[in-house]
Amino acid sequence: MMSWIAELKAILGDEDVIADPERLLAYECDGLSLHKHLPSAVIFPESAEEVARAVKVLARHRVPFLARGAGTGLSGGAVAVQGGVIFELARMNRILAIDYENQLAVVEPGVINLALTRAVAEAGYFYAPDPSSQMACTLGGNVAENAGGPHCLKYGMTGHHVLGLEVVLPDGTIVMLGGHGADAVGYDLLGLFIGSEGTFGIATKITVRLMRQPQAVKTLLADFLSVEDASRAVSAIIAAGILPSALEMMDRATIEAVEASVYAAGLPTDAAAVLIIEVDGLEASVVYEVERVVEICRAHGARQVVVARDEAERARLWAGRKGAFGALGRISPDLMVQDAVIPRSKLPEVLPEIYRIAARYGLRMANVFHAGDGNLHPNICFDGRDPEEVERVKAACREIMELCVRVGGALTGEHGIGLDKIAYMPLVFTEDDLEAMARVRAVFDPEGLCNPGKVLPVRRCRAF
Ligand SMILES: Cc1cc2nc3c(=O)[nH]c(=O)nc-3n(C[C@H](O)[C@H](O)[C@H](O)COP(=O)(O)OP(=O)(O)OC[C@H]3O[C@@H](n4cnc5c(N)ncnc54)[C@H](O)[C@@H]3O)c2cc1C
């Protein structure tokens, strides 16, 4: 009998199946370097048909498999925790159709998020969900994680912008989910698939909504001498009935890292925190909202509020914000980017507590996050070669998660559960809740081969 590797080579060609341990090293982790597992092989399919044929081979041989986009995930989602085959989808990167009349685009899953916005910008359109990793991450990875981004405060997450999917199910069948008009007909399997973290199959075609660029955009930078004041300003802006398109916070440790990097944006390094606030819409409403935001920030202790004068200044602020993780990555060998959501009003109480937790474990921490959504990203700088330090990082992360859950928060805002947060699932879900999720998963993947070891804790030798 032919081995499964030989069968994959017969489908894809020798060059597009790698199993040499040295070349596999590049696929041992995603953006979260804490979890490392070597896959048995990596393959590079170029079409849905190749994906489906390869999945059928692996299903027959009972070999686990998973999809990978750009590997920028921050929860260990694209890691082959049980070995098996990674489908690297970078070559499925064609924009198949752009339909301005119906304001949609059809793309392959390996299309890079920012490439889609660039492709439609000249015609006055954009693709709204904009993860800070948008220059690298793929739309397939965004669908799997239901990715967010700074502008999701106003425009909604990936799930609000995906109209239809072509999916290869874990037995190799190709199905269409959604895509038949605005209202879901039959069961909403599209909604179920988005955010399923690659455990229900592999998306091979994605239909997304395109948006018209707003008439006017203004970006403000407000700086504060305390994180609590900045947090109160966040709640006050939203409570005043203003919905900025983005409302982001960066603390001093993050500002210092950014200003020492190529992303330097002229941020004040003596501030305790800055807010980047963007408002967009019709010219007249933007003028009014800018005035109100400036007033509110001043009333909550802002030392200075400046409005970016032109597109170049605005782009510089966003480069600083979106490059913040990269800038933090420069100052230590490893970075643990955490992700949790809390009610926005709890920011002034929770942020100081998070700093106390980091101090108690002797860890260097920086916070840069989607403040308007209450979506926290505590970043812990550490050295993964020091096992004792790694244990402190894990203990601090657990305390942070417990704190967020205690104030009514959720375990993830956008990065997913993946491998990293499985142990926290029982903090929010009962055994019955988890059992219901495991049953849904088993409908899509009865053999448990599709991205196993993610999302749900394993008990009694099976996913929960
Ligand atoms: C610097 C930095 C900033 C970030 N900022 C944000 C942010 O603002 N908002 C945010 O939401 N995230 C952010 N992230 C996290 C990450 O970029 C997102 O989760 C992104 O959606 C992952 O896309 P990817 O192509 O890299 O997916 P990968 O990391 O390759 O995979 C992620 C998951 O998706 C699955 N998957 C990939 N492709 C498919 C497919 N075609 N079908 C089915 N499953 C698939 C994988 O199996 C895996 O479980 C950031 C990451 C970094 C490194």
The ligand as a MOL file (V3000), in Angstrom:
LIG
                    3D

  0  0  0     0  0            999 V3000
M  V30 BEGIN CTAB
M  V30 COUNTS 53 58 0 0 0
M  V30 BEGIN ATOM
M  V30 1 C 1.6270 41.8330 15.2910 0
M  V30 2 C 0.2960 41.1390 15.3810 0
M  V30 3 C -0.8500 41.9060 15.5270 0
M  V30 4 C -2.1100 41.2860 15.5810 0
M  V30 5 N -3.2380 42.0640 15.6920 0
M  V30 6 C -4.4590 41.4790 15.6550 0
M  V30 7 C -5.6460 42.2700 15.7090 0
M  V30 8 O -5.6140 43.5040 15.7870 0
M  V30 9 N -6.8330 41.6170 15.6600 0
M  V30 10 C -6.9170 40.2520 15.5550 0
M  V30 11 O -8.0190 39.7120 15.4970 0
M  V30 12 N -5.7980 39.4930 15.5310 0
M  V30 13 C -4.5880 40.0580 15.5500 0
M  V30 14 N -3.4570 39.2740 15.4990 0
M  V30 15 C -3.5890 37.7990 15.4520 0
M  V30 16 C -3.6280 37.1900 14.0240 0
M  V30 17 O -2.9920 38.0350 13.0830 0
M  V30 18 C -5.0650 36.8920 13.6110 0
M  V30 19 O -5.6090 35.8820 14.4370 0
M  V30 20 C -5.2060 36.4530 12.1400 0
M  V30 21 O -6.5790 36.2870 11.8600 0
M  V30 22 C -4.4770 35.1520 11.8330 0
M  V30 23 O -4.3740 35.0200 10.4210 0
M  V30 24 P -3.2760 34.0520 9.7820 0
M  V30 25 O -3.4710 34.0500 8.3080 0
M  V30 26 O -1.9200 34.4070 10.2420 0
M  V30 27 O -3.7480 32.6580 10.3920 0
M  V30 28 P -2.8690 31.4920 11.0460 0
M  V30 29 O -2.1370 31.9790 12.2360 0
M  V30 30 O -2.0840 30.8240 9.9870 0
M  V30 31 O -4.0420 30.5240 11.5230 0
M  V30 32 C -4.9220 30.9070 12.5410 0
M  V30 33 C -6.0220 29.8450 12.6820 0
M  V30 34 O -6.8160 29.8540 11.5130 0
M  V30 35 C -6.8890 28.5550 10.9420 0
M  V30 36 N -6.9550 28.7650 9.4900 0
M  V30 37 C -6.1000 29.4760 8.7230 0
M  V30 38 N -6.5400 29.4830 7.4490 0
M  V30 39 C -7.6840 28.7680 7.4230 0
M  V30 40 C -8.6020 28.3950 6.4060 0
M  V30 41 N -8.4490 28.7870 5.1430 0
M  V30 42 N -9.6700 27.6380 6.7430 0
M  V30 43 C -9.8720 27.2270 8.0170 0
M  V30 44 N -9.0220 27.5370 9.0240 0
M  V30 45 C -7.9530 28.3030 8.7270 0
M  V30 46 C -5.6340 27.8540 11.4270 0
M  V30 47 O -5.8180 26.4530 11.4350 0
M  V30 48 C -5.4990 28.4300 12.8280 0
M  V30 49 O -6.3230 27.7300 13.7140 0
M  V30 50 C -2.1990 39.8680 15.4840 0
M  V30 51 C -1.0320 39.1130 15.3410 0
M  V30 52 C 0.1960 39.7310 15.2920 0
M  V30 53 C 1.4190 38.8790 15.1250 0
M  V30 END ATOM
M  V30 BEGIN BOND
M  V30 1 1 1 2
M  V30 2 1 2 3
M  V30 3 2 2 52
M  V30 4 2 3 4
M  V30 5 1 4 5
M  V30 6 1 4 50
M  V30 7 2 5 6
M  V30 8 1 6 7
M  V30 9 1 6 13
M  V30 10 2 7 8
M  V30 11 1 7 9
M  V30 12 1 9 10
M  V30 13 2 10 11
M  V30 14 1 10 12
M  V30 15 2 12 13
M  V30 16 1 13 14
M  V30 17 1 14 15
M  V30 18 1 14 50
M  V30 19 1 15 16
M  V30 20 1 16 17
M  V30 21 1 16 18
M  V30 22 1 18 19
M  V30 23 1 18 20
M  V30 24 1 20 21
M  V30 25 1 20 22
M  V30 26 1 22 23
M  V30 27 1 23 24
M  V30 28 2 24 25
M  V30 29 1 24 26
M  V30 30 1 24 27
M  V30 31 1 27 28
M  V30 32 2 28 29
M  V30 33 1 28 30
M  V30 34 1 28 31
M  V30 35 1 31 32
M  V30 36 1 32 33
M  V30 37 1 33 34
M  V30 38 1 33 48
M  V30 39 1 34 35
M  V30 40 1 35 36
M  V30 41 1 35 46
M  V30 42 1 36 37
M  V30 43 1 36 45
M  V30 44 2 37 38
M  V30 45 1 38 39
M  V30 46 1 39 40
M  V30 47 2 39 45
M  V30 48 1 40 41
M  V30 49 2 40 42
M  V30 50 1 42 43
M  V30 51 2 43 44
M  V30 52 1 44 45
M  V30 53 1 46 47
M  V30 54 1 46 48
M  V30 55 1 48 49
M  V30 56 2 50 51
M  V30 57 1 51 52
M  V30 58 1 52 53
M  V30 END BOND
M  V30 END CTAB
M  END
